[in-house]
Amino acid sequence: MTNQVEIAEAALRHYHQDLPSNGKPLWSDDRKEWTVYAAIVATTPSESWIVSSATGTKCTAVVSQTWQSSSILHDAHAEVLARRGFVRCLWNEIADYGKRECSGTKKLLEKYGESVSTFRLRSDVALHMYISDSPCGDASIYDIQANRGDGQEESMEATESSTQFTGAKVLTTNGTSVDMKKFDVTGIQESQVAREASAQLLGKLRTKSGRSNLDAEKRSTSMSCSDKLVRWSVLGLQGSSLSGKIPGPIRLSSCIVGSDPRNPSNENQREALDRSLCKRTVDATGCLKQSSNKDVVDFARAITVPSVYIVDQRFDKGKAAMEKAREEVMKESPPSRKRKRGDGFPKFPPTGFSINWSYVDDQVEITVGARGVRQGKKPKNEADYQALESRLCRNQIRQVASSTFSHHNNSPYSEWKEKVSLPVARAVRAELFQKGPLAGWLVGGRESTG
């Protein structure tokens, strides 16, 4: 049985040994870029392998053209791209099932039920997600402890700088029950988010962080990775469009996060991950079990909560590692000295590139996170965007899926997704976004109405 340390080591080994340097953060004396790295790892009693991996920290702004919606990656955070790579693997495996059955390629799925076209996760396979840093949003809110130098930890709870804050903005839709009068509220499309000046609310829905100088209507409406992990824990990693082929949700067995090097103890970070992911999954499950729809109740009874771990196997170009490096630079500089451009102090920006990899492609794709398309000339029109579509965008994944769903292929993406998904998947999703910890979820920038 592979444990969480071995899974983290396998994920990091894959990044350093299997992925080329292109698209990775630059790390020099005057510029130290960082990113977040995530990988989905499959394990069996006898072997393990990387299914998909990705880096990324960026999101796109709200698009103005309808056709752009399916051509770009709205959310290029590492966890989201790794999960989309996993979905691409599932669609490819279903489309090529007969060809791969005798090829020796590692398979995730097995035939299931009376239908020849329905599948489930292999009974001997478990799935795990390694993430280099705590997921953005609720899981990133935890206290940092200081080491006094004598081996004893000193709580820094009383000081404002002791708390690790998230840049993700708390959502103030009707469903979230957040009192807007207490915060600096900003509109995003038809909803609102708030920036908390001091203590941050715990267990709340949040949208991804973004540039503060963007007009409100241009800011990203993508939900935080902490929130998306809860969604995947309830609904499954495969998404509703695959529910017609994989009726049973595919869930993570564990979520494994690299430890924060600024914190001698992992306990606060682990408690935040448990609060954000496990507790909210349990709360959401409890709400679904109270449904008047028997199918929803039966679905809820089968939900399993992933185990969560903080491990000391760290990603040396991660966000927490960057914060640690920044602190070291600050300690070495005179406190009264005003820093100026070119005075020898390094910059610590997130890299603008994202990379994604999966075992069905076995090659890296580099995308520009803020644009949501592959690396290349800046797109200006529909033809440019289509030429630079990532293999993980909606259009490209649907193209793979079209070989298994010959009908509805000319429908808009949202209509196609509804038509090929199972009714129970749609019913559970509607109730999940109406009550419980995910109530008020944004869909297309608007609060979900079911």
ZALUM-658227 format. One line per field, with one value per residue (C-alpha): residue number from 1; residue in three letters; chain; x, y negated, z negated. Coordinates in nm, 2 decimals, padded with zeros to 4 digits. Layout:
gumi (NUM; ...);
lolo (ala; ...);
logu (A; ...);
xx (X; ...);
yy (Y; ...);
zz (Z; ...);
***
This chain:
gumi (1; 2; 3; 4; 5; 6; 7; 8; 9; 10; 11; 12; 13; 14; 15; 16; 17; 18; 19; 20; 21; 22; 23; 24; 25; 26; 27; 28; 29; 30; 31; 32; 33; 34; 35; 36; 37; 38; 39; 40; 41; 42; 43; 44; 45; 46; 47; 48; 49; 50; 51; 52; 53; 54; 55; 56; 57; 58; 59; 60; 61; 62; 63; 64; 65; 66; 67; 68; 69; 70; 71; 72; 73; 74; 75; 76; 77; 78; 79; 80; 81; 82; 83; 84; 85; 86; 87; 88; 89; 90; 91; 92; 93; 94; 95; 96; 97; 98; 99; 100; 101; 102; 103; 104; 105; 106; 107; 108; 109; 110; 111; 112; 113; 114; 115; 116; 117; 118; 119; 120; 121; 122; 123; 124; 125; 126; 127; 128; 129; 130; 131; 132; 133; 134; 135; 136; 137; 138; 139; 140; 141; 142; 143; 144; 145; 146; 147; 148; 149; 150; 151; 152; 153; 154; 155; 156; 157; 158; 159; 160; 161; 162; 163; 164; 165; 166; 167; 168; 169; 170; 171; 172; 173; 174; 175; 176; 177; 178; 179; 180; 181; 182; 183; 184; 185; 186; 187; 188; 189; 190; 191; 192; 193; 194; 195; 196; 197; 198; 199; 200; 201; 202; 203; 204; 205; 206; 207; 208; 209; 210; 211; 212; 213; 214; 215; 216; 217; 218; 219; 220; 221; 222; 223; 224; 225; 226; 227; 228; 229; 230; 231; 232; 233; 234; 235; 236; 237; 238; 239; 240; 241; 242; 243; 244; 245; 246; 247; 248; 249; 250; 251; 252; 253; 254; 255; 256; 257; 258; 259; 260; 261; 262; 263; 264; 265; 266; 267; 268; 269; 270; 271; 272; 273; 274; 275; 276; 277; 278; 279; 280; 281; 282; 283; 284; 285; 286; 287; 288; 289; 290; 291; 292; 293; 294; 295; 296; 297; 298; 299; 300; 301; 302; 303; 304; 305; 306; 307; 308; 309; 310; 311; 312; 313; 314; 315; 316; 317; 318; 319; 320; 321; 322; 323; 324; 325; 326; 327; 328; 329; 330; 331; 332; 333; 334; 335; 336; 337; 338; 339; 340; 341; 342; 343; 344; 345; 346; 347; 348; 349; 350; 351; 352; 353; 354; 355; 356; 357; 358; 359; 360; 361; 362; 363; 364; 365; 366; 367; 368; 369; 370; 371; 372; 373; 374; 375; 376; 377; 378; 379; 380; 381; 382; 383; 384; 385; 386; 387; 388; 389; 390; 391; 392; 393; 394; 395; 396; 397; 398; 399; 400; 401; 402; 403; 404; 405; 406; 407; 408; 409; 410; 411; 412; 413; 414; 415; 416; 417; 418; 419; 420; 421; 422; 423; 424; 425; 426; 427; 428; 429; 430; 431; 432; 433; 434; 435; 436; 437; 438; 439; 440; 441; 442; 443; 444; 445; 446; 447; 448; 449; 450);
lolo (met; thr; asn; gln; val; glu; ile; ala; glu; ala; ala; leu; arg; his; tyr; his; gln; asp; leu; pro; ser; asn; gly; lys; pro; leu; trp; ser; asp; asp; arg; lys; glu; trp; thr; val; tyr; ala; ala; ile; val; ala; thr; thr; pro; ser; glu; ser; trp; ile; val; ser; ser; ala; thr; gly; thr; lys; cys; thr; ala; val; val; ser; gln; thr; trp; gln; ser; ser; ser; ile; leu; his; asp; ala; his; ala; glu; val; leu; ala; arg; arg; gly; phe; val; arg; cys; leu; trp; asn; glu; ile; ala; asp; tyr; gly; lys; arg; glu; cys; ser; gly; thr; lys; lys; leu; leu; glu; lys; tyr; gly; glu; ser; val; ser; thr; phe; arg; leu; arg; ser; asp; val; ala; leu; his; met; tyr; ile; ser; asp; ser; pro; cys; gly; asp; ala; ser; ile; tyr; asp; ile; gln; ala; asn; arg; gly; asp; gly; gln; glu; glu; ser; met; glu; ala; thr; glu; ser; ser; thr; gln; phe; thr; gly; ala; lys; val; leu; thr; thr; asn; gly; thr; ser; val; asp; met; lys; lys; phe; asp; val; thr; gly; ile; gln; glu; ser; gln; val; ala; arg; glu; ala; ser; ala; gln; leu; leu; gly; lys; leu; arg; thr; lys; ser; gly; arg; ser; asn; leu; asp; ala; glu; lys; arg; ser; thr; ser; met; ser; cys; ser; asp; lys; leu; val; arg; trp; ser; val; leu; gly; leu; gln; gly; ser; ser; leu; ser; gly; lys; ile; pro; gly; pro; ile; arg; leu; ser; ser; cys; ile; val; gly; ser; asp; pro; arg; asn; pro; ser; asn; glu; asn; gln; arg; glu; ala; leu; asp; arg; ser; leu; cys; lys; arg; thr; val; asp; ala; thr; gly; cys; leu; lys; gln; ser; ser; asn; lys; asp; val; val; asp; phe; ala; arg; ala; ile; thr; val; pro; ser; val; tyr; ile; val; asp; gln; arg; phe; asp; lys; gly; lys; ala; ala; met; glu; lys; ala; arg; glu; glu; val; met; lys; glu; ser; pro; pro; ser; arg; lys; arg; lys; arg; gly; asp; gly; phe; pro; lys; phe; pro; pro; thr; gly; phe; ser; ile; asn; trp; ser; tyr; val; asp; asp; gln; val; glu; ile; thr; val; gly; ala; arg; gly; val; arg; gln; gly; lys; lys; pro; lys; asn; glu; ala; asp; tyr; gln; ala; leu; glu; ser; arg; leu; cys; arg; asn; gln; ile; arg; gln; val; ala; ser; ser; thr; phe; ser; his; his; asn; asn; ser; pro; tyr; ser; glu; trp; lys; glu; lys; val; ser; leu; pro; val; ala; arg; ala; val; arg; ala; glu; leu; phe; gln; lys; gly; pro; leu; ala; gly; trp; leu; val; gly; gly; arg; glu; ser; thr; gly);
logu (A; A; A; A; A; A; A; A; A; A; A; A; A; A; A; A; A; A; A; A; A; A; A; A; A; A; A; A; A; A; A; A; A; A; A; A; A; A; A; A; A; A; A; A; A; A; A; A; A; A; A; A; A; A; A; A; A; A; A; A; A; A; A; A; A; A; A; A; A; A; A; A; A; A; A; A; A; A; A; A; A; A; A; A; A; A; A; A; A; A; A; A; A; A; A; A; A; A; A; A; A; A; A; A; A; A; A; A; A; A; A; A; A; A; A; A; A; A; A; A; A; A; A; A; A; A; A; A; A; A; A; A; A; A; A; A; A; A; A; A; A; A; A; A; A; A; A; A; A; A; A; A; A; A; A; A; A; A; A; A; A; A; A; A; A; A; A; A; A; A; A; A; A; A; A; A; A; A; A; A; A; A; A; A; A; A; A; A; A; A; A; A; A; A; A; A; A; A; A; A; A; A; A; A; A; A; A; A; A; A; A; A; A; A; A; A; A; A; A; A; A; A; A; A; A; A; A; A; A; A; A; A; A; A; A; A; A; A; A; A; A; A; A; A; A; A; A; A; A; A; A; A; A; A; A; A; A; A; A; A; A; A; A; A; A; A; A; A; A; A; A; A; A; A; A; A; A; A; A; A; A; A; A; A; A; A; A; A; A; A; A; A; A; A; A; A; A; A; A; A; A; A; A; A; A; A; A; A; A; A; A; A; A; A; A; A; A; A; A; A; A; A; A; A; A; A; A; A; A; A; A; A; A; A; A; A; A; A; A; A; A; A; A; A; A; A; A; A; A; A; A; A; A; A; A; A; A; A; A; A; A; A; A; A; A; A; A; A; A; A; A; A; A; A; A; A; A; A; A; A; A; A; A; A; A; A; A; A; A; A; A; A; A; A; A; A; A; A; A; A; A; A; A; A; A; A; A; A; A; A; A; A; A; A; A; A; A; A; A; A; A; A; A; A; A; A; A; A; A; A; A; A; A; A; A; A; A; A; A; A; A; A; A; A; A; A; A; A; A; A);
xx (00.00; 00.15; 00.14; 00.10; 00.48; 00.55; 00.27; 00.42; 00.76; 00.63; 00.45; 00.76; 00.99; 00.76; 00.79; 01.16; 01.25; 00.97; 00.86; 01.09; 01.21; 01.00; 00.71; 00.86; 00.93; 01.26; 01.47; 01.77; 01.94; 01.72; 01.40; 01.25; 00.92; 00.69; 00.39; 00.16; 00.20; -00.06; -00.07; -00.34; -00.18; -00.34; -00.24; -00.31; -00.18; 00.10; 00.19; 00.13; 00.15; 00.09; -00.24; -00.22; -00.02; -00.02; 00.12; -00.06; -00.19; -00.38; -00.74; -00.88; -01.10; -01.47; -01.50; -01.71; -01.78; -01.99; -01.76; -01.47; -01.63; -01.56; -01.22; -01.03; -00.94; -01.12; -00.93; -00.56; -00.49; -00.29; -00.55; -00.81; -00.58; -00.48; -00.84; -00.92; -00.63; -00.78; -01.12; -00.94; -00.78; -01.13; -01.28; -00.98; -00.99; -01.36; -01.32; -01.02; -01.13; -01.12; -00.78; -00.62; -00.76; -00.47; -00.20; -00.07; -00.15; -00.24; -00.62; -00.84; -01.17; -01.35; -01.68; -01.98; -02.34; -02.55; -02.47; -02.17; -02.09; -02.09; -01.78; -01.66; -01.32; -01.13; -01.21; -00.84; -00.75; -00.74; -00.69; -00.49; -00.42; -00.08; -00.08; 00.24; 00.07; -00.26; -00.54; -00.65; -00.95; -01.06; -00.78; -00.52; -00.63; -00.43; -00.19; 00.18; 00.39; 00.74; 01.04; 01.21; 01.54; 01.54; 01.34; 01.02; 00.73; 00.57; 00.22; 00.18; -00.20; -00.21; -00.03; -00.20; 00.10; 00.08; -00.21; -00.17; -00.45; -00.60; -00.63; -00.96; -01.25; -01.55; -01.87; -02.17; -02.45; -02.79; -02.70; -02.38; -02.55; -02.25; -02.34; -02.23; -02.26; -01.94; -01.71; -01.58; -01.81; -01.72; -01.95; -01.86; -02.11; -02.44; -02.29; -02.07; -01.75; -01.60; -01.24; -01.19; -00.97; -00.86; -00.98; -01.11; -01.43; -01.39; -01.57; -01.71; -01.73; -01.47; -01.38; -01.02; -00.79; -00.70; -00.56; -00.71; -00.68; -00.93; -01.27; -01.52; -01.70; -01.37; -01.26; -01.27; -01.58; -01.40; -01.46; -01.16; -00.97; -01.08; -01.44; -01.39; -01.23; -01.54; -01.75; -01.54; -01.56; -01.94; -02.02; -01.71; -01.40; -01.54; -01.81; -02.17; -02.10; -01.93; -02.21; -02.39; -02.08; -01.96; -02.28; -02.09; -01.89; -01.51; -01.37; -01.03; -00.91; -00.68; -00.56; -00.19; -00.05; 00.31; 00.40; 00.45; 00.83; 00.75; 00.57; 00.76; 00.44; 00.20; -00.10; -00.26; -00.22; -00.37; -00.66; -00.74; -00.74; -00.96; -01.20; -01.22; -01.24; -01.35; -01.59; -01.77; -01.80; -01.96; -02.19; -02.29; -02.36; -02.58; -02.79; -02.83; -02.95; -03.24; -03.36; -03.71; -03.57; -03.49; -03.22; -03.04; -03.05; -02.92; -02.64; -02.55; -02.53; -02.25; -02.03; -01.69; -01.47; -01.11; -00.83; -00.61; -00.24; 00.03; 00.37; 00.72; 00.79; 00.80; 00.79; 01.09; 00.93; 00.59; 00.41; 00.50; 00.87; 00.86; 00.72; 00.99; 01.26; 01.10; 01.12; 01.49; 01.56; 01.36; 01.57; 01.89; 01.80; 01.81; 01.45; 01.47; 01.60; 01.35; 01.37; 01.40; 01.40; 01.74; 01.88; 01.97; 01.66; 01.49; 01.14; 00.90; 00.63; 00.41; 00.51; 00.26; 00.27; 00.09; 00.19; -00.03; 00.06; -00.14; -00.04; -00.27; -00.07; 00.27; 00.38; 00.36; 00.14; 00.22; -00.06; -00.07; -00.26; -00.42; -00.53; -00.64; -00.48; -00.17; 00.16; 00.19; 00.10; -00.16; -00.50; -00.72; -01.01; -01.21; -00.98; -00.68; -00.84; -00.95; -00.59; -00.45; -00.71; -00.57; -00.64; -00.81; -01.06; -01.43; -01.42; -01.13; -01.26; -01.60; -01.43; -01.28; -01.62; -01.80; -01.68; -01.88; -02.18; -02.28; -02.60; -02.63; -02.29; -02.41; -02.56; -02.40; -02.17; -02.40; -02.69; -02.48; -02.36; -02.71; -02.83; -02.56; -02.56; -02.77; -03.08; -02.96; -02.63; -02.82; -03.05; -02.77; -02.58; -02.89; -02.95; -02.58; -02.57; -02.90; -02.83; -02.54; -02.18; -02.18; -02.51; -02.47; -02.22; -02.15; -02.23; -02.12; -02.07; -02.42; -02.56; -02.68; -03.06; -03.05);
yy (00.00; -00.34; -00.60; -00.97; -01.03; -00.80; -00.96; -01.31; -01.19; -01.03; -01.35; -01.57; -01.32; -01.34; -01.72; -01.73; -01.43; -01.40; -01.75; -01.98; -02.32; -02.52; -02.69; -02.63; -02.92; -03.12; -03.13; -03.36; -03.61; -03.90; -03.72; -03.43; -03.32; -03.07; -02.86; -02.60; -02.23; -01.96; -01.60; -01.32; -00.99; -00.65; -00.36; 00.01; 00.27; 00.34; 00.01; -00.36; -00.61; -00.98; -01.03; -01.41; -01.70; -02.08; -02.41; -02.74; -03.04; -03.25; -03.30; -03.48; -03.79; -03.77; -03.72; -03.95; -03.71; -03.40; -03.19; -03.26; -03.08; -02.73; -02.82; -02.94; -02.81; -03.03; -02.89; -02.80; -02.71; -02.39; -02.18; -02.27; -02.19; -01.86; -01.77; -01.87; -01.65; -01.37; -01.42; -01.42; -01.09; -00.94; -01.05; -00.92; -00.59; -00.54; -00.64; -00.40; -00.13; 00.16; 00.05; 00.00; 00.32; 00.53; 00.27; 00.29; -00.08; -00.15; -00.18; -00.37; -00.22; 00.11; 00.20; 00.18; 00.29; 00.44; 00.16; 00.21; -00.16; -00.23; -00.23; -00.27; -00.33; 00.00; 00.16; 00.19; -00.18; -00.46; -00.83; -01.09; -01.46; -01.61; -01.99; -02.18; -02.45; -02.48; -02.53; -02.89; -03.00; -02.87; -02.61; -02.88; -03.06; -02.93; -03.07; -03.07; -02.99; -03.14; -02.94; -03.12; -02.96; -02.73; -02.46; -02.58; -02.71; -03.04; -03.11; -03.43; -03.44; -03.78; -03.95; -04.04; -03.92; -03.57; -03.46; -03.32; -03.50; -03.40; -03.65; -03.48; -03.71; -03.60; -03.57; -03.77; -03.62; -03.55; -03.19; -03.25; -03.45; -03.69; -04.03; -04.27; -04.57; -04.46; -04.46; -04.65; -04.50; -04.49; -04.38; -04.10; -04.06; -04.00; -03.90; -04.06; -03.97; -04.14; -04.21; -04.15; -04.41; -04.21; -03.86; -03.65; -03.45; -03.07; -02.80; -03.05; -03.04; -03.25; -03.36; -03.35; -03.63; -03.87; -04.21; -04.49; -04.74; -04.56; -04.69; -04.49; -04.35; -04.21; -04.02; -03.64; -03.47; -03.13; -02.97; -02.90; -02.57; -02.50; -02.52; -02.32; -02.04; -02.02; -02.01; -01.73; -01.54; -01.54; -01.53; -01.34; -01.43; -01.33; -01.60; -01.57; -01.54; -01.20; -01.08; -00.92; -00.70; -00.67; -00.67; -00.63; -00.94; -00.90; -01.05; -01.12; -00.89; -01.15; -01.51; -01.56; -01.91; -02.02; -02.18; -02.55; -02.60; -02.91; -02.69; -02.45; -02.26; -02.13; -02.11; -02.45; -02.40; -02.05; -02.17; -02.44; -02.17; -01.95; -02.24; -02.35; -02.01; -01.74; -01.93; -02.10; -01.77; -01.62; -01.92; -01.91; -01.54; -01.59; -01.85; -01.62; -01.34; -01.56; -01.59; -01.49; -01.33; -00.96; -00.95; -01.24; -01.08; -00.75; -00.95; -01.12; -00.80; -00.68; -00.99; -00.93; -01.20; -01.21; -01.18; -01.49; -01.50; -01.77; -01.62; -01.76; -01.67; -02.03; -02.19; -02.42; -02.67; -02.69; -02.99; -02.91; -02.86; -03.20; -03.36; -03.20; -03.33; -03.68; -03.68; -03.59; -03.88; -04.11; -04.00; -04.08; -04.43; -04.73; -04.80; -05.17; -05.14; -05.21; -04.96; -05.08; -04.91; -04.77; -04.80; -04.43; -04.30; -04.01; -04.02; -03.74; -03.72; -03.42; -03.28; -03.37; -03.03; -02.71; -02.36; -02.05; -01.69; -01.36; -01.00; -00.98; -01.27; -01.21; -01.56; -01.90; -02.18; -02.54; -02.79; -03.16; -03.16; -03.51; -03.45; -03.09; -02.97; -02.80; -02.99; -03.19; -03.52; -03.71; -03.62; -03.90; -03.73; -03.41; -03.23; -03.32; -03.19; -02.86; -02.81; -02.84; -02.64; -02.43; -02.06; -02.11; -02.37; -02.28; -02.27; -02.02; -01.79; -01.79; -01.70; -01.39; -01.31; -01.34; -01.00; -00.85; -01.09; -01.13; -01.32; -01.69; -01.77; -02.09; -02.23; -02.50; -02.35; -02.41; -02.25; -01.96; -01.91; -01.89; -01.66; -01.40; -01.40; -01.18; -01.33; -01.24; -01.42; -01.73; -01.70; -01.66; -01.95; -02.17; -02.09; -02.12; -02.48; -02.57; -02.47; -02.38; -02.51; -02.55; -02.74; -03.05; -02.89; -03.10; -02.95; -03.18; -03.47; -03.44; -03.27; -02.92; -02.89; -02.51);
zz (00.00; 00.11; -00.17; -00.15; -00.17; 00.12; 00.32; 00.26; 00.35; 00.68; 00.77; 00.71; 00.89; 01.19; 01.19; 01.17; 01.39; 01.64; 01.72; 01.93; 01.81; 02.05; 01.87; 01.53; 01.29; 01.34; 01.03; 01.03; 00.80; 00.92; 01.00; 00.82; 00.98; 00.82; 00.90; 00.75; 00.86; 00.85; 00.96; 00.95; 00.86; 00.91; 00.68; 00.67; 00.42; 00.66; 00.85; 00.88; 01.16; 01.23; 01.42; 01.47; 01.35; 01.38; 01.26; 01.25; 01.04; 01.29; 01.40; 01.70; 01.68; 01.78; 02.15; 02.37; 02.66; 02.62; 02.85; 02.62; 02.33; 02.47; 02.63; 02.32; 01.98; 01.74; 01.44; 01.48; 01.12; 01.08; 00.91; 01.17; 01.47; 01.31; 01.27; 01.63; 01.74; 01.55; 01.72; 02.06; 01.96; 01.88; 02.21; 02.41; 02.22; 02.30; 02.66; 02.71; 02.46; 02.71; 02.85; 02.51; 02.35; 02.49; 02.52; 02.16; 02.10; 01.74; 01.73; 01.48; 01.58; 01.61; 01.77; 01.53; 01.54; 01.82; 02.07; 02.29; 02.27; 01.89; 01.68; 01.32; 01.16; 01.14; 00.80; 00.72; 00.80; 00.55; 00.66; 00.47; 00.53; 00.43; 00.41; 00.34; 00.13; -00.06; 00.19; 00.24; 00.05; -00.29; -00.33; -00.30; -00.62; -00.91; -01.19; -01.14; -01.45; -01.52; -01.65; -01.94; -01.86; -02.16; -01.98; -02.14; -01.93; -02.02; -01.92; -01.72; -01.73; -01.89; -01.61; -01.28; -01.07; -01.22; -01.01; -00.66; -00.47; -00.14; 00.15; 00.25; 00.20; -00.02; 00.18; 00.07; 00.27; 00.11; 00.05; -00.14; -00.42; -00.45; -00.60; -00.33; -00.56; -00.74; -00.44; -00.14; 00.13; 00.50; 00.78; 01.02; 01.30; 01.12; 00.78; 00.52; 00.33; 00.02; -00.09; -00.46; -00.63; -00.92; -01.04; -00.76; -00.78; -00.79; -00.59; -00.33; 00.05; 00.22; 00.57; 00.70; 00.62; 00.90; 00.99; 00.78; 01.06; 01.29; 01.34; 01.13; 01.43; 01.57; 01.26; 01.25; 01.12; 01.08; 00.74; 00.52; 00.53; 00.17; 00.28; 00.59; 00.39; 00.18; 00.50; 00.65; 00.32; 00.34; 00.71; 00.82; 01.02; 01.36; 01.38; 01.49; 01.86; 01.79; 01.57; 01.86; 01.92; 01.55; 01.34; 01.01; 00.90; 00.89; 00.58; 00.43; 00.15; 00.02; 00.06; -00.02; -00.06; -00.10; -00.44; -00.48; -00.55; -00.76; -01.01; -01.24; -01.31; -01.04; -01.27; -01.19; -00.82; -00.85; -01.06; -00.80; -00.53; -00.74; -00.81; -00.45; -00.28; -00.51; -00.74; -00.45; -00.26; -00.57; -00.60; -00.24; -00.26; -00.56; -00.37; -00.07; -00.29; -00.40; -00.04; 00.06; 00.37; 00.30; 00.57; 00.41; 00.07; 00.21; 00.39; 00.06; -00.13; 00.10; 00.05; -00.11; -00.26; -00.15; -00.40; -00.43; -00.50; -00.53; -00.43; -00.45; -00.09; 00.04; 00.38; 00.39; 00.63; 00.45; 00.30; -00.06; 00.04; 00.21; -00.10; -00.31; -00.06; -00.07; -00.45; -00.44; -00.21; -00.43; -00.74; -00.56; -00.45; -00.69; -00.81; -00.74; -00.39; -00.11; 00.17; 00.52; 00.86; 00.95; 00.60; 00.59; 00.42; 00.61; 00.73; 00.63; 00.90; 00.99; 01.33; 01.60; 01.76; 01.67; 01.79; 01.80; 01.87; 01.87; 01.94; 02.25; 02.41; 02.25; 02.35; 02.18; 02.31; 02.20; 02.16; 02.07; 01.75; 01.78; 02.14; 02.11; 02.43; 02.55; 02.56; 02.88; 03.04; 02.85; 03.00; 03.14; 03.30; 03.30; 03.54; 03.33; 03.02; 03.19; 03.32; 02.97; 02.78; 02.50; 02.51; 02.17; 02.28; 02.32; 02.70; 02.71; 02.44; 02.61; 02.93; 02.76; 02.61; 02.95; 03.05; 02.78; 02.79; 03.16; 03.07; 02.95; 03.09; 03.25; 02.93; 02.72; 02.46; 02.16; 02.34; 02.46; 02.10; 01.97; 02.23; 02.19; 01.81; 01.59; 01.42; 01.07; 01.14; 01.23; 00.93; 00.68; 00.83; 00.81; 00.44; 00.35; 00.47; 00.30; -00.06; -00.28; -00.26; 00.12; 00.13; 00.35; 00.59; 00.90; 01.24; 01.53; 01.29; 01.15; 00.84; 00.92; 00.93; 00.98);
***
